[in-house]
Amino acid sequence: MPNQKEHNRNVWLDTLRGIAASWVVIFHLNEVIPKEDNFYFHFVGLGYLGVPIFFIISGYCIYLTARRSNSIFEFYLRRLRRIYPPYILSIFIVISICALRKFVTGNNDVTQLPSNLHSWFATLTITTTPVSSVPTINSVSSRYMAKIITLTYCL
């Protein structure tokens, strides 16, 4: 018998959101493959459209969650528990990739990591640009982070 949490889930919206997120991930994974003139690459090339689809559906789901919450504190606590663990996991994976590249090639060409305690604090608390003057971990790593966060969120 399904529990109350499963009963409140809208499987159709979750499926659409998963398809949109997967479309974006496939788009990014195919960036390194030489393009051919066929249906697959034309369809995958439109994968950037998965981002607004994902955000619109997620916005509606967040609205439904906010309506079900007993208080604003409960709503934000739920959001934090859902968003923060994949975010920290993605940072750990990016740091691991940077360390691996440094070990294998002798330099870190993946991204520029925070260089001081203030920057690390801003990165870990999700208070980088535009909230503060600390830049986000950018360049190639943001593409890795977007893929990792998207995939982790869909799980």
N, CA, C and O of each residue as an XYZ file, in Angstrom:
620
protein
N       0.843     -1.177      0.000
C       0.000      0.000      0.000
C       0.892      1.245      0.000
O       1.797      1.340      0.829
N       0.655      2.222     -0.928
C       1.506      3.410     -0.988
C       1.342      4.280      0.248
O       0.250      4.408      0.801
N       2.460      4.878      0.669
C       2.379      5.769      1.822
C       1.860      7.140      1.395
O       1.689      7.400      0.204
N       1.607      8.025      2.379
C       1.014      9.332      2.102
C       1.884     10.174      1.177
O       1.366     10.877      0.309
N       3.207     10.110      1.355
C       4.106     10.905      0.519
C       3.989     10.482     -0.945
O       3.900     11.333     -1.830
N       3.989      9.169     -1.207
C       3.853      8.680     -2.571
C       2.499      9.052     -3.149
O       2.389      9.339     -4.341
N       1.473      9.049     -2.317
C       0.128      9.367     -2.773
C       0.036     10.825     -3.227
O      -0.706     11.126     -4.162
N       0.767     11.729     -2.591
C       0.722     13.145     -2.925
C       1.573     13.499     -4.138
O       1.459     14.616     -4.643
N       2.412     12.606     -4.620
C       3.269     12.874     -5.758
C       2.438     12.858     -7.039
O       1.528     12.043     -7.191
N       2.758     13.751     -7.938
C       2.130     13.763     -9.246
C       3.117     13.104    -10.202
O       4.072     13.735    -10.656
N       2.881     11.843    -10.498
C       3.814     11.050    -11.304
C       3.985     11.657    -12.691
O       5.087     11.643    -13.239
N       2.926     12.182    -13.255
C       3.001     12.766    -14.589
C       3.953     13.975    -14.600
O       4.779     14.104    -15.503
N       3.836     14.854    -13.600
C       4.735     16.012    -13.536
C       6.172     15.584    -13.264
O       7.105     16.136    -13.847
N       6.353     14.610    -12.386
C       7.705     14.106    -12.113
C       8.324     13.507    -13.373
O       9.517     13.675    -13.626
N       7.513     12.811    -14.154
C       8.009     12.208    -15.396
C       8.417     13.287    -16.396
O       9.488     13.205    -16.998
N       7.566     14.296    -16.574
C       7.909     15.391    -17.489
C       9.165     16.124    -17.044
O      10.013     16.478    -17.863
N       9.277     16.344    -15.756
C      10.465     17.021    -15.221
C      11.710     16.164    -15.452
O      12.762     16.689    -15.819
N      11.602     14.872    -15.244
C      12.723     13.963    -15.484
C      13.133     13.933    -16.946
O      14.323     13.904    -17.261
N      12.147     13.941    -17.845
C      12.438     13.965    -19.286
C      13.146     15.268    -19.653
O      14.128     15.250    -20.395
N      12.654     16.398    -19.139
C      13.274     17.690    -19.440
C      14.716     17.725    -18.938
O      15.612     18.169    -19.655
N      14.941     17.258    -17.712
C      16.295     17.249    -17.149
C      17.201     16.316    -17.948
O      18.357     16.648    -18.212
N      16.690     15.172    -18.327
C      17.487     14.219    -19.109
C      17.849     14.794    -20.468
O      18.951     14.573    -20.970
N      16.920     15.533    -21.061
C      17.169     16.161    -22.359
C      18.342     17.135    -22.259
O      19.193     17.172    -23.148
N      18.393     17.915    -21.191
C      19.496     18.861    -20.979
C      20.812     18.108    -20.788
O      21.832     18.477    -21.370
N      20.786     17.063    -19.980
C      22.007     16.281    -19.727
C      22.517     15.663    -21.023
O      23.714     15.712    -21.305
N      21.620     15.082    -21.810
C      22.023     14.467    -23.089
C      22.590     15.535    -24.027
O      23.562     15.291    -24.742
N      21.974     16.716    -24.017
C      22.487     17.843    -24.809
C      23.949     18.119    -24.453
O      24.795     18.238    -25.339
N      24.241     18.221    -23.157
C      25.611     18.520    -22.726
C      26.563     17.362    -22.995
O      27.707     17.589    -23.389
N      26.120     16.140    -22.795
C      26.992     14.985    -23.032
C      27.346     14.842    -24.507
O      28.396     14.291    -24.835
N      26.488     15.330    -25.401
C      26.732     15.216    -26.837
C      27.518     16.387    -27.407
O      27.780     16.420    -28.609
N      27.899     17.347    -26.574
C      28.664     18.491    -27.063
C      30.031     18.081    -27.605
O      30.576     18.746    -28.485
N      30.579     16.997    -27.086
C      31.927     16.583    -27.500
C      31.908     15.623    -28.687
O      32.963     15.265    -29.212
N      30.722     15.207    -29.109
C      30.597     14.259    -30.223
C      30.468     15.032    -31.530
O      29.689     15.983    -31.601
N      31.213     14.649    -32.568
C      31.064     15.328    -33.865
C      29.618     15.231    -34.351
O      29.014     14.159    -34.328
N      29.078     16.361    -34.788
C      27.674     16.423    -35.203
C      27.484     15.824    -36.591
O      28.336     15.944    -37.471
N      26.348     15.183    -36.749
C      25.943     14.669    -38.052
C      24.582     15.250    -38.367
O      23.873     15.704    -37.469
N      24.215     15.238    -39.625
C      22.921     15.770    -40.033
C      21.881     14.654    -39.989
O      21.557     14.047    -41.009
N      21.364     14.397    -38.790
C      20.320     13.390    -38.639
C      19.342     13.820    -37.539
O      19.577     14.797    -36.829
N      18.256     13.080    -37.417
C      17.209     13.437    -36.459
C      17.743     13.476    -35.037
O      17.398     14.384    -34.281
N      18.572     12.518    -34.656
C      19.078     12.447    -33.288
C      19.773     13.751    -32.897
O      19.453     14.333    -31.860
N      20.713     14.212    -33.712
C      21.460     15.422    -33.360
C      20.602     16.682    -33.444
O      20.847     17.646    -32.719
N      19.594     16.684    -34.325
C      18.680     17.827    -34.358
C      17.850     17.871    -33.074
O      17.653     18.937    -32.491
N      17.370     16.716    -32.641
C      16.567     16.646    -31.415
C      17.414     16.976    -30.189
O      17.013     17.785    -29.353
N      18.589     16.348    -30.084
C      19.478     16.595    -28.945
C      19.936     18.052    -28.933
O      20.120     18.631    -27.862
N      20.123     18.651    -30.111
C      20.547     20.036    -30.196
C      19.543     21.014    -29.603
O      19.890     22.152    -29.285
N      18.310     20.575    -29.455
C      17.274     21.415    -28.836
C      17.175     21.167    -27.335
O      16.247     21.651    -26.686
N      18.117     20.422    -26.784
C      18.079     20.060    -25.368
C      18.072     21.229    -24.413
O      17.610     21.102    -23.279
N      18.582     22.374    -24.856
C      18.541     23.567    -24.005
C      17.103     23.954    -23.653
O      16.874     24.634    -22.653
N      16.136     23.527    -24.465
C      14.728     23.825    -24.173
C      14.228     23.073    -22.941
O      13.192     23.424    -22.375
N      14.957     22.048    -22.528
C      14.586     21.323    -21.315
C      14.698     22.179    -20.073
O      14.008     21.926    -19.085
N      15.562     23.199    -20.102
C      15.758     24.065    -18.926
C      14.482     24.839    -18.595
O      14.013     24.744    -17.461
N      13.889     25.607    -19.532
C      12.663     26.317    -19.166
C      11.509     25.364    -18.847
O      10.694     25.652    -17.971
N      11.436     24.245    -19.547
C      10.382     23.260    -19.245
C      10.547     22.767    -17.813
O       9.583     22.718    -17.050
N      11.775     22.402    -17.454
C      12.063     21.929    -16.102
C      11.715     22.994    -15.063
O      11.094     22.687    -14.044
N      12.110     24.241    -15.314
C      11.859     25.314    -14.351
C      10.374     25.622    -14.196
O       9.908     25.863    -13.082
N       9.635     25.618    -15.283
C       8.194     25.893    -15.194
C       7.494     24.808    -14.386
O       6.696     25.105    -13.496
N       7.792     23.559    -14.694
C       7.167     22.458    -13.949
C       7.614     22.493    -12.494
O       6.794     22.311    -11.594
N       8.899     22.725    -12.251
C       9.406     22.789    -10.875
C       8.780     23.938    -10.105
O       8.468     23.799     -8.922
N       8.593     25.072    -10.769
C       7.937     26.207    -10.115
C       6.533     25.857     -9.668
O       6.118     26.217     -8.566
N       5.802     25.157    -10.518
C       4.451     24.728    -10.151
C       4.506     23.743     -8.981
O       3.697     23.827     -8.058
N       5.457     22.814     -9.022
C       5.600     21.846     -7.919
C       5.973     22.541     -6.609
O       5.502     22.150     -5.541
N       6.813     23.564     -6.689
C       7.184     24.317     -5.489
C       5.949     25.032     -4.928
O       5.754     25.091     -3.714
N       5.130     25.567     -5.814
C       3.881     26.203     -5.380
C       2.998     25.199     -4.636
O       2.452     25.512     -3.578
N       2.862     23.994     -5.191
C       2.048     22.962     -4.526
C       2.635     22.603     -3.158
O       1.896     22.415     -2.192
N       3.952     22.509     -3.084
C       4.610     22.204     -1.812
C       4.380     23.319     -0.798
O       4.126     23.055      0.377
N       4.469     24.550     -1.251
C       4.242     25.687     -0.352
C       2.812     25.676      0.186
O       2.585     25.993      1.354
N       1.864     25.318     -0.650
C       0.460     25.256     -0.198
C       0.245     24.179      0.851
O      -0.578     24.337      1.753
N       0.993     23.071      0.732
C       0.840     21.955      1.683
C       1.597     22.185      2.985
O       1.340     21.502      3.976
N       2.522     23.134      2.996
C       3.329     23.374      4.197
C       2.501     24.063      5.266
O       1.633     24.885      4.972
N       2.787     23.709      6.516
C       2.087     24.320      7.646
C       2.629     25.699      7.989
O       1.922     26.518      8.577
N       3.883     25.961      7.622
C       4.490     27.256      7.920
C       5.585     27.530      6.905
O       6.035     26.633      6.193
N       6.000     28.775      6.855
C       7.089     29.159      5.961
C       8.388     28.479      6.383
O       9.205     28.112      5.538
N       8.579     28.311      7.695
C       9.769     27.639      8.212
C       9.807     26.184      7.727
O      10.853     25.698      7.295
N       8.669     25.495      7.800
C       8.611     24.100      7.328
C       8.902     24.023      5.833
O       9.607     23.120      5.384
N       8.365     24.964      5.061
C       8.601     24.989      3.622
C      10.093     25.145      3.321
O      10.653     24.386      2.530
N      10.735     26.139      3.959
C      12.159     26.370      3.697
C      13.032     25.227      4.203
O      14.055     24.917      3.592
N      12.653     24.612      5.284
C      13.404     23.464      5.781
C      13.337     22.299      4.788
O      14.340     21.632      4.536
N      12.165     22.064      4.237
C      12.021     21.014      3.204
C      12.872     21.325      1.979
O      13.550     20.444      1.449
N      12.834     22.585      1.528
C      13.616     22.975      0.351
C      15.103     22.783      0.616
O      15.839     22.284     -0.235
N      15.537     23.189      1.813
C      16.951     23.047      2.168
C      17.353     21.573      2.176
O      18.412     21.220      1.657
N      16.530     20.724      2.752
C      16.850     19.286      2.791
C      16.865     18.679      1.397
O      17.564     17.693      1.166
N      16.122     19.239      0.479
C      16.076     18.684     -0.870
C      17.204     19.215     -1.752
O      17.745     18.473     -2.572
N      17.559     20.472     -1.595
C      18.522     21.111     -2.493
C      19.961     21.011     -2.004
O      20.866     20.758     -2.800
N      20.183     21.202     -0.724
C      21.550     21.315     -0.219
C      22.389     20.035     -0.367
O      23.541     20.141     -0.786
N      21.885     18.839     -0.052
C      22.733     17.643     -0.217
C      23.246     17.429     -1.644
O      24.434     17.145     -1.803
N      22.416     17.551     -2.697
C      22.979     17.408     -4.045
C      23.968     18.520     -4.387
O      24.923     18.300     -5.131
N      23.740     19.702     -3.847
C      24.659     20.817     -4.088
C      26.038     20.507     -3.498
O      27.058     20.681     -4.165
N      26.060     20.054     -2.263
C      27.337     19.713     -1.616
C      27.990     18.535     -2.346
O      29.206     18.527     -2.538
N      27.196     17.548     -2.751
C      27.731     16.414     -3.520
C      28.366     16.912     -4.814
O      29.444     16.451     -5.189
N      27.711     17.845     -5.500
C      28.262     18.347     -6.757
C      29.582     19.091     -6.533
O      30.505     18.973     -7.338
N      29.671     19.855     -5.444
C      30.934     20.537     -5.138
C      32.031     19.519     -4.859
O      33.157     19.677     -5.329
N      31.713     18.481     -4.101
C      32.686     17.426     -3.817
C      33.160     16.763     -5.117
O      34.351     16.495     -5.275
N      32.243     16.503     -6.036
C      32.612     15.872     -7.302
C      33.504     16.803     -8.120
O      34.481     16.351     -8.716
N      33.183     18.094     -8.158
C      34.013     19.050     -8.899
C      35.414     19.128     -8.293
O      36.407     19.152     -9.019
N      35.491     19.168     -6.969
C      36.801     19.195     -6.306
C      37.580     17.922     -6.639
O      38.787     17.971     -6.874
N      36.886     16.785     -6.657
C      37.536     15.509     -6.994
C      38.056     15.526     -8.424
O      39.164     15.063     -8.692
N      37.257     16.059     -9.339
C      37.688     16.141    -10.741
C      38.897     17.061    -10.863
O      39.849     16.752    -11.580
N      38.857     18.192    -10.160
C      40.005     19.116    -10.177
C      41.260     18.438     -9.629
O      42.342     18.573    -10.199
N      41.113     17.709     -8.523
C      42.266     17.020     -7.925
C      42.801     15.950     -8.871
O      44.014     15.793     -9.008
N      41.914     15.221     -9.516
C      42.335     14.188    -10.468
C      43.083     14.817    -11.645
O      44.132     14.320    -12.055
N      42.537     15.915    -12.187
C      43.214     16.595    -13.297
C      44.591     17.110    -12.868
O      45.562     17.013    -13.617
N      44.657     17.651    -11.667
C      45.934     18.161    -11.146
C      46.935     17.015    -11.012
O      48.108     17.171    -11.353
N      46.473     15.861    -10.516
C      47.347     14.703    -10.338
C      47.807     14.146    -11.683
O      48.979     13.806    -11.843
N      46.894     14.049    -12.649
C      47.204     13.430    -13.943
C      47.991     14.367    -14.848
O      48.971     13.950    -15.465
N      47.573     15.635    -14.937
C      48.192     16.546    -15.897
C      49.153     17.543    -15.269
O      49.928     18.185    -15.978
N      49.114     17.681    -13.950
C      49.984     18.640    -13.284
C      49.363     20.013    -13.108
O      49.940     20.875    -12.446
N      48.187     20.224    -13.698
C      47.504     21.500    -13.483
C      45.985     21.271    -13.430
O      45.476     20.248    -13.887
N      45.296     22.239    -12.870
C      43.848     22.179    -12.773
C      43.273     23.096    -13.832
O      43.198     24.308    -13.634
N      42.864     22.518    -14.967
C      42.277     23.327    -16.028
C      40.759     23.196    -16.057
O      40.113     23.630    -17.010
N      40.194     22.601    -15.018
C      38.748     22.407    -14.964
C      38.047     23.675    -14.525
O      37.107     24.117    -15.185
N      38.479     24.263    -13.437
C      37.875     25.491    -12.932
C      38.786     26.140    -11.910
O      39.773     25.551    -11.469
N      38.443     27.343    -11.549
C      39.157     28.025    -10.478
C      38.344     27.865     -9.204
O      37.222     28.361     -9.101
N      38.920     27.170     -8.242
C      38.248     26.936     -6.966
C      38.399     28.156     -6.064
O      39.305     28.964     -6.268
N      37.527     28.300     -5.075
C      37.680     29.416     -4.122
C      39.069     29.401     -3.497
O      39.629     28.340     -3.221
N      39.622     30.606     -3.275
C      41.004     30.690     -2.818
C      41.162     31.107     -1.366
O      42.280     31.118     -0.849
N      40.065     31.451     -0.694
C      40.182     31.853      0.708
C      38.947     31.393      1.486
O      37.976     30.915      0.901
N      38.996     31.540      2.786
C      37.921     31.073      3.657
C      36.595     31.765      3.344
O      35.548     31.118      3.336
N      36.633     33.059      3.089
C      35.423     33.809      2.761
C      34.756     33.253      1.499
O      33.537     33.083      1.461
N      35.556     32.972      0.471
C      35.022     32.431     -0.789
C      34.453     31.024     -0.597
O      33.407     30.692     -1.154
N      35.140     30.207      0.185
C      34.618     28.862      0.462
C      33.303     28.942      1.224
O      32.363     28.207      0.924
N      33.233     29.840      2.215
C      32.000     29.997      2.986
C      30.845     30.416      2.075
O      29.745     29.872      2.173
N      31.094     31.378      1.196
C      30.054     31.833      0.263
C      29.635     30.708     -0.676
O      28.450     30.555     -0.970
N      30.592     29.925     -1.145
C      30.277     28.813     -2.039
C      29.445     27.757     -1.327
O      28.457     27.270     -1.877
N      29.834     27.402     -0.112
C      29.126     26.353      0.624
C      27.752     26.788      1.122
O      26.886     25.945      1.358
N      27.546     28.076      1.282
C      26.247     28.567      1.752
C      25.390     29.113      0.612
O      24.343     29.716      0.850
N      25.831     28.903     -0.610
C      25.110     29.334     -1.816
C      24.843     30.844     -1.775
O      23.754     31.308     -2.111
N      25.845     31.577     -1.362
C      25.723     33.040     -1.316
C      26.788     33.698     -2.183
O      27.364     34.720     -1.809
N      27.042     33.106     -3.333
C      27.975     33.696     -4.287
C      27.218     34.731     -5.127
O      26.089     35.097     -4.801
N      27.836     35.188     -6.187
C      27.219     36.169     -7.074
C      25.832     35.688     -7.491
O      25.714     34.526     -7.878
N      24.807     36.473     -7.442
C      24.732     37.906     -7.235
C      24.494     38.326     -5.783
O      24.363     39.520     -5.516
N      24.435     37.390     -4.845
C      24.202     37.733     -3.444
C      25.405     38.448     -2.846
O      25.247     39.368     -2.043
N      26.604     38.031     -3.232
C      27.825     38.650     -2.731
C      28.779     38.903     -3.895
O      28.446     38.641     -5.051
N      29.956     39.410     -3.582
C      30.936     39.681     -4.635
C      31.776     38.450     -4.975
O      32.634     38.513     -5.855
N      31.541     37.341     -4.291
C      32.302     36.113     -4.544
C      31.762     35.460     -5.819
O      30.568     35.175     -5.910
N      32.636     35.223     -6.805
C      32.157     34.590     -8.040
C      31.811     33.118     -7.807
O      32.350     32.466     -6.912
N      30.917     32.625     -8.622
C      30.561     31.212     -8.550
C      31.704     30.372     -9.103
O      32.568     30.877     -9.819
N      31.700     29.097     -8.769
C      32.636     28.172     -9.412
C      32.137     28.054    -10.839
O      31.065     27.501    -11.082
N      32.911     28.573    -11.786
C      32.398     28.690    -13.143
C      33.197     27.885    -14.135
O      33.864     26.916    -13.774
N      33.129     28.282    -15.368
C      33.821     27.651    -16.466
C      33.242     26.268    -16.717
O      32.026     26.084    -16.661
N      34.090     25.309    -16.988
C      33.634     23.961    -17.302
C      32.901     23.339    -16.123
O      31.939     22.596    -16.315
N      33.347     23.634    -14.904
C      32.754     22.990    -13.740
C      31.283     23.310    -13.587
O      30.530     22.467    -13.100
N      30.840     24.501    -13.984
C      29.426     24.811    -13.836
C      28.597     23.886    -14.717
O      27.468     23.543    -14.367
N      29.155     23.479    -15.867
C      28.447     22.515    -16.700
C      28.396     21.168    -15.994
O      27.366     20.494    -16.009
N      29.512     20.771    -15.370
C      29.498     19.535    -14.599
C      28.504     19.644    -13.457
O      27.715     18.730    -13.220
N      28.545     20.773    -12.747
C      27.670     20.950    -11.594
C      26.207     20.930    -12.016
O      25.378     20.322    -11.339
N      25.881     21.583    -13.116
C      24.492     21.593    -13.576
C      24.016     20.177    -13.889
O      22.895     19.802    -13.543
N      24.865     19.399    -14.538
C      24.496     18.018    -14.858
C      24.322     17.197    -13.589
O      23.349     16.456    -13.450
N      25.255     17.329    -12.679
C      25.219     16.543    -11.447
C      24.017     16.920    -10.603
O      23.306     16.048    -10.104
N      23.788     18.214    -10.440
C      22.638     18.660     -9.642
C      21.339     18.212    -10.295
O      20.435     17.733     -9.610
N      21.236     18.361    -11.608
C      20.019     17.954    -12.312
C      19.772     16.460    -12.144
O      18.657     16.052    -11.816
N      20.793     15.643    -12.363
C      20.628     14.204    -12.228
C      20.309     13.805    -10.799
O      19.446     12.957    -10.573
N      20.992     14.404     -9.832
C      20.752     14.074     -8.443
C      19.358     14.490     -8.025
O      18.697     13.775     -7.273
N      18.902     15.638     -8.502
C      17.575     16.141     -8.164
C      16.486     15.197     -8.691
O      15.469     14.973     -8.034
N      16.723     14.652     -9.889
C      15.722     13.765    -10.496
C      15.650     12.418     -9.799
O      14.631     11.732     -9.877
N      16.720     12.034     -9.119
C      16.705     10.753     -8.422
C      15.837     10.903     -7.219
O      15.664      9.950     -6.460
